[in-house]
Amino acid sequence: MVLSLRDLSVEAAGRALVDRLNIDVAPGQIVGLVGPNGSGKSTALRCVYRALKPTSGAVLLDGTDLASLTPRDSARSIAALTQESSTELDFTVEELVALGRAPHARGNQPLTAYERALCREAMDRLDVGHLADRSVLTLSGGERQRVLVARALVQEPRVLVLDEPTNHLDVRHQVDLLSFLRGSALTVLTALHDLNLTAQVCDRVAVLSSGRLVDSGDPAQVLTPELVRKVFGVDCTVVHHPRTKVPQLLYDLAPAPADASTSPEGPRS
């Protein structure tokens, strides 16, 4: 399924949060949105999973305007993990994951054997199967994040929208999740802060600044020292992974200002 953002704009209080954004995500492709805080990444994603109505422009699925679909129909095609994903209700992990079947449910019918197996498979894939009977309220941030990804997968979406999916995850689970996405054949649009993870997992990267698209393309072509300095205001050196050859950024930290009071020689009199 092709996901397209066409001249997408969002305005609030007279300010353009997203300004005429054009992005295409081909079937099975992973496209990463990167940019400083406030650059419009999350706002654009909210338009895709219909939490926000764009001021102008459109989000298209295989050429069909999302606005023409019912919420149930769009939820059968698009699943989302949002930054605001949380629950204060005392669901078990198994119950929360099962809510991913809601767009496919008819009335109050119980889950079918197929759907129960789908839930177990998703929980095992995200390494939360052993938490099935635990209250969601007792989970760590990383555990809850993995449960919410499992819920999204249970929707059986064709498009996955992920806003900072590696938040709270330890290194092992970051690698597991990104490896899964690489092999999933899903159409994925994700916002990421970590440029090195973006380069590793994404087929293409779109760089946003002040709501506008600055550049897009292959990570190796886009994530250059010049662009990082211009958009993020930091200096870096680009090296390549010795095995995968994927570009990785080494940031140049500014030296700390000299402070006589902390000098090895002590304060001067």
C-alpha positions in Angstrom: 0.0 0.0 0.0 1.3 3.4 -1.0 1.1 6.2 1.6 1.3 9.7 0.3 1.3 13.1 1.9 0.2 15.7 -0.6 0.8 19.4 0.1 -0.1 18.7 3.7 -0.4 21.8 5.9 -1.4 22.3 9.5 -1.9 25.8 11.1 -2.5 26.7 14.7 -2.7 30.2 16.2 -1.7 31.7 12.9 1.5 29.6 12.7 2.2 26.9 10.2 3.2 23.7 12.1 3.4 21.8 8.8 3.9 23.6 5.6 3.0 22.0 2.2 4.6 18.7 3.0 5.0 16.1 0.3 6.2 12.6 1.1 5.6 9.2 -0.5 6.1 5.9 1.2 6.2 2.9 -1.2 4.8 -0.5 -0.3 7.2 -2.2 2.1 9.3 0.8 2.5 10.4 2.5 5.8 10.6 6.3 5.7 11.9 8.1 8.7 11.0 11.7 9.6 13.8 13.5 11.4 14.2 17.1 12.6 14.6 19.2 15.7 12.0 19.5 18.4 9.0 21.4 17.0 9.9 20.7 13.4 6.4 19.1 12.6 7.2 15.4 12.7 4.5 14.4 15.2 2.0 16.8 13.7 2.4 15.2 10.3 2.0 11.8 11.8 -1.2 12.8 13.6 -2.7 13.7 10.3 -1.9 10.2 9.0 -3.5 8.3 11.8 -6.4 10.9 11.8 -5.9 12.3 15.3 -5.6 15.7 13.6 -7.3 17.2 10.5 -5.0 19.0 8.2 -5.7 22.6 7.4 -5.1 21.8 3.7 -3.7 19.1 1.6 -4.4 15.4 2.0 -3.2 12.0 3.1 -3.7 9.3 0.5 -3.8 5.5 0.7 -3.2 4.0 -2.7 -4.6 7.3 -4.1 -7.7 7.4 -1.9 -8.1 10.4 0.4 -8.2 9.2 4.0 -10.9 11.8 4.7 -13.3 9.8 2.5 -12.9 6.6 4.6 -14.7 5.8 7.8 -12.6 5.7 10.9 -13.1 1.9 11.1 -12.0 1.4 7.5 -8.9 3.5 7.9 -8.0 1.7 11.2 -8.1 -1.6 9.2 -5.3 -0.3 7.1 -3.3 2.0 9.4 -2.1 1.2 12.9 -0.2 3.8 15.0 2.1 4.0 18.0 1.9 7.5 19.3 4.0 9.5 21.8 0.8 9.9 23.9 0.0 6.2 23.9 -1.0 5.4 27.5 -3.7 3.8 29.5 -4.9 4.5 33.0 -7.3 1.6 33.0 -6.4 -1.6 34.8 -6.2 -3.8 31.7 -4.0 -6.9 31.6 -1.4 -7.0 28.9 -3.4 -9.6 27.1 -6.6 -7.5 27.2 -4.8 -4.4 25.9 -3.2 -6.2 23.0 -6.6 -7.7 22.1 -8.0 -4.2 21.7 -6.0 -4.1 18.4 -8.7 -6.3 16.9 -11.4 -3.6 17.6 -11.5 -2.3 14.0 -12.3 -5.9 12.8 -14.8 -6.7 15.5 -18.5 -7.1 15.0 -20.5 -6.3 18.0 -19.4 -7.9 21.3 -18.3 -11.2 19.7 -15.4 -12.9 21.5 -12.0 -13.3 19.7 -11.8 -16.2 17.3 -9.2 -18.9 17.7 -7.3 -17.1 14.9 -7.4 -13.8 16.7 -6.2 -15.3 20.0 -3.3 -17.0 18.2 -2.5 -13.6 16.5 -2.4 -11.9 19.9 -0.1 -14.6 21.3 2.2 -14.4 18.3 2.4 -10.6 18.6 3.1 -10.7 22.3 5.8 -13.3 21.9 7.4 -11.4 19.0 7.7 -8.3 21.2 8.9 -10.3 24.2 5.9 -9.6 26.4 4.2 -13.0 26.3 5.4 -13.7 29.8 3.5 -10.5 31.0 0.1 -11.5 29.6 -1.6 -11.6 32.9 0.1 -8.6 34.4 -1.7 -5.3 34.8 -0.5 -2.7 32.4 -0.3 -0.2 35.3 2.6 -2.3 36.8 4.8 -2.3 33.7 7.9 -0.3 33.1 8.0 2.3 30.3 9.9 -0.1 28.0 7.5 -3.0 28.7 4.5 -0.8 28.0 6.0 0.4 24.8 6.4 -3.1 23.5 2.9 -4.0 24.5 1.6 -1.1 22.5 3.6 -2.1 19.5 2.1 -5.6 19.8 -1.4 -4.1 19.9 -0.7 -2.2 16.7 0.5 -5.4 15.0 -2.6 -7.3 16.0 -4.6 -4.8 13.9 -3.0 -6.5 10.9 -2.3 -3.1 9.3 -0.8 -2.5 5.9 0.6 0.8 7.1 2.4 1.3 10.4 2.8 4.8 11.8 5.4 5.1 14.7 6.2 8.2 16.7 9.5 7.6 18.5 9.0 3.8 18.7 12.3 3.2 20.5 11.5 5.5 23.4 12.1 3.7 26.7 13.5 0.6 25.0 16.8 -0.9 26.0 19.4 -1.6 23.4 18.4 -5.2 22.8 14.7 -4.4 22.3 15.6 -1.4 20.1 17.6 -3.8 17.8 14.8 -6.4 18.0 12.1 -3.9 17.0 14.1 -2.3 14.2 15.1 -5.7 12.8 11.5 -6.8 12.8 10.5 -3.6 10.9 13.2 -4.3 8.3 11.8 -7.7 7.6 8.1 -7.0 8.0 7.2 -5.9 4.5 4.9 -3.3 6.1 4.7 0.3 4.8 6.2 2.3 7.7 6.3 6.0 8.4 8.2 6.7 11.6 9.5 9.8 13.5 12.9 9.2 15.1 15.3 11.4 17.0 18.3 9.1 16.8 19.9 9.8 13.4 22.1 6.7 13.6 19.1 4.4 14.1 17.4 6.2 11.3 20.3 5.5 9.0 20.3 1.8 10.0 16.6 1.1 9.6 15.1 3.5 7.0 15.1 3.1 3.3 14.6 6.9 3.0 14.8 9.8 5.3 12.8 13.1 5.2 14.4 16.0 7.1 11.9 18.6 8.5 12.7 22.0 9.9 10.0 24.6 10.9 7.4 22.4 9.4 9.0 22.3 5.9 10.8 19.5 4.1 14.5 20.4 3.9 15.7 17.3 2.1 14.8 13.7 1.5 16.3 10.6 0.0 18.7 7.8 0.8 20.2 8.2 4.4 23.8 8.2 3.0 23.0 11.1 0.7 20.9 13.1 3.1 22.6 12.7 6.5 25.7 14.8 5.7 27.7 17.0 8.1 26.5 20.0 6.2 22.9 19.2 6.7 23.3 18.2 10.3 25.0 21.5 11.1 22.4 23.5 9.2 19.3 21.8 10.6 20.4 20.6 14.1 23.1 23.1 14.8 25.8 20.5 15.7 29.0 19.4 14.1 29.6 15.7 13.3 31.8 13.4 11.4 30.3 10.6 9.2 31.8 7.2 9.4 30.6 3.9 7.9 29.7 0.7 9.8 32.5 -1.8 9.1 30.1 -4.5 8.1 26.9 -2.9 6.7 28.6 0.3 5.4 25.6 2.2 6.8 26.6 5.8 7.6 26.9 6.6 11.3 27.4 10.1 12.9 30.0 10.9 15.5 29.0 14.2 17.1 31.6 16.8 18.1 30.9 17.9 21.7 31.8 21.5 22.4 34.5 21.7 25.1 33.3 22.7 28.5 34.2 26.3 29.5 37.2 26.7 31.7 36.3 27.1 35.4 39.1 28.0 37.7 37.2 26.7 40.7 37.3 23.2 39.3 40.8 23.3 38.0 43.1 20.5 39.2 45.3 23.2 40.6 42.4 24.6 42.6 41.2 28.1 42.8 43.7 30.9 42.5 44.0 33.4 45.3 
